């Protein structure tokens, strides 16, 4: 796949940013200020970012787990960013858009890559 390296690098960068933002929300507002919602939202955001980071690394090293990690990232990241960015307006719109659209792009690219590989085998 031609766009595999740029896609992997973007996943690593976005995953690191999501993890840092979620951890900041978790620690500063959740733990230090004892607010419940930022504690939960920060934990979920850090988890979604860590999964995206792991999917990017797996894509970069051509791991067999890329398809599973991409699906897990989408299943976690999309609801988290709908909840934190659209419903409660805690996350800004740029990271909300990235948190929803980029994992779906990873899943779409993995499925199209699988379809291309199975078509070339026949």
Secondary structure as GFF3:
##gff-version 3
##sequence-region A 1 122
A	DSSP	alpha_helix	4	24	.	.	.	ID=ss1
A	DSSP	pi_helix	25	32	.	.	.	ID=ss2
A	DSSP	alpha_helix	36	60	.	.	.	ID=ss3
A	DSSP	alpha_helix	66	81	.	.	.	ID=ss4
A	DSSP	pi_helix	82	87	.	.	.	ID=ss5
A	DSSP	alpha_helix	93	121	.	.	.	ID=ss6
###
